[in-house]
Amino acid sequence: MTKEGAKAKFDTLNEVFSELAEYRPLELLRSQRQRTDYLLTKQARIVAMTCTHAAIARSHLVDLGFQYDNIVMEEAGQMLDVETCIPLLLQKGESDRSLSSLSSRLKRVCLIGDHHQLPPVVKNMSFS
C-alpha cells in the first residue's frame, strides 16, 4: 500500500469516527424528551411551531437555553398583537455590559399575511 492510499484510508476512518461522535449523545440520552431537547438546541436549523405551542412551551425552551436569530410569522394578520409577542420571548436576554440591560439575539422578524386571502382580525373597534 502506498503512502497516498494509507492517507485516504485514514481520512475515511476519521470521517466515520466524526460521524459517530455526532450520534454518541443520542445513545447517552435515555428519554425521548432528552433526545428531542438535544436535537432542538444543538442540531435544528429551522423550528416551526404555532404561537399557542410557543406560549405553552416557553418556560421549557427558556430553561434549555434555546436561541434563534430570525422569526417568520405566517398569517400575521390573523394573530392578535399579543400573540405576535410570544415567539419573541422564547429566549433569555443576553447581558450587555455597556447598556447594563438585557438584549436579545433576535435580528429579524418577518410578518407574512395575505389580506386578500384572510382579512386581518381587528378586536379593538377604534382601529377598524
Secondary structure, DSSP 8 states (H G I E B T S, - for coil): --HHHHHHHHHHHHHHHHHHHHHHHHHH--SHHHHHHHIIIII-S-----HHHHHHHHHHHHHHT---SEEEETTGGGS-HHHHHGGGGSS--EEETTTTEEE-S--EEEE---TTTS-----STTT-
